[in-house]
Structure formats: structure tokens, C-alpha cells
Amino acid sequence: MIRDKRRSLDKATLYSYQGAWVKKIQSVKNLDNEDMRSLPVRALINPDKNKFDYDDKIISIGFEHGFEVGDVFEWCRTNSQWLITL
């Protein structure tokens, strides 16, 4: 079942409309290092809430890429930076 879920995530990141290229800019563990830009990886970015003050999205990405709470990443298509909050 876990293997099937992973296969579904991999296929969705390639073929889904919500599939996007993202790259980690800064990690919680490496705040002292200034150049923390990594290579772009595929992820799913789904809309969650649109508020007047902020835009909330849900990111789905493989565990091996090491994205954690507090990390900042760049959404390559929009050139916008996002903070992972939970």
C-alpha cells in the first residue's frame, strides 16, 4: 500500500496540473550558511485557503528531499517564496 501511494505521488507530480518545480532556499538546520539554494525538484502544490492577508497552499513532496517545518522554498514558475508552517 505504501509503495502504491508513492507511485501515485510520483505520477501526479509529473502529469498533474498542480505539479510544480520547487527548490529549497533555506533550511532550519543551516541558517548560518548563506548559499543554501538546492536543485529544483517536482512537487504538488494544491490550493487550500485564500484569505485577504495570505495565501495558504498544501505542498506534497517526497520525503527524501528533506523539506521540514520552517524551511523556505521557491516556487520556480511564479518566482515566489513560501514558508512551510506545518
N, C-alpha and C positions, 0 to 999 in steps of 0.2 A: 504494500500500500504506500509506503514512504517513497519507494522508487517510482511508482506511478505518479505521485504528487510532484516529485521533482521533474519528471519527464513533462508533465503538464506545464510547470513553470517555465522550463526551457523552451518549449514550443510557443508558449504565449509571449515570451519576451521577443521572440523572432517575428511572429506573424500577427500579433495583436496590434490594434490601433493605439493602445496605451503603452506599447513598448517604446522605450526611450534609452538614449545613451546618457549615462551619468558618470561623473568622476569625483572621487573624494578629494576635497581640498585640504581639510584639516581634521586630524583625529584627536580625541580626548587625551590619548596617551602621549602624543607627540606635539604638545602645544609650543615647546621651545624651538622646534625645528621650523624654519620659515618656509621652506620649499617642500610642501607635503602633497603636491599635485600628483595624482596617480593616473594610470591609463584609463580611458573610458571603458565602461562595462555596460552590458544590457540590463535593464530593469523594467518593471512595470510601474507606472505612476497613474494611479486612479484617483478621480476626484472624490472628496469626502464632504467637505463643507465649504461654502462661500460665505464669509462674514464681511461686514463693512471694513473691519480693521485688518483682516488677514485672510489668507487662502490656505486651506488645510487639504493636504493630499495624503494618500496612502502609498508607500513605496514597498514593492516586493522585489527582493533581490536574493541571490544565492548566498548562503552562509559563508562560503569560502572567501568572499570579498571583504569581510570584516567590518561591515557598516554597523555602528553601535549608536546608542543614545548619546547625543551631544556632538556627533560628527556633522560637519558641514560638507555638502556636496554641491556640485554644479550640474544643472540640467542643461546639457550641451545644446539642444535645439533652441532653447529660449535664452541662453546665457544668463540664467538667474541662479541665485544661490539659495539653498534650502538647509534648514537645521532639522535634524532628527530629534523629535521630542519624546516619543515612546515607541 
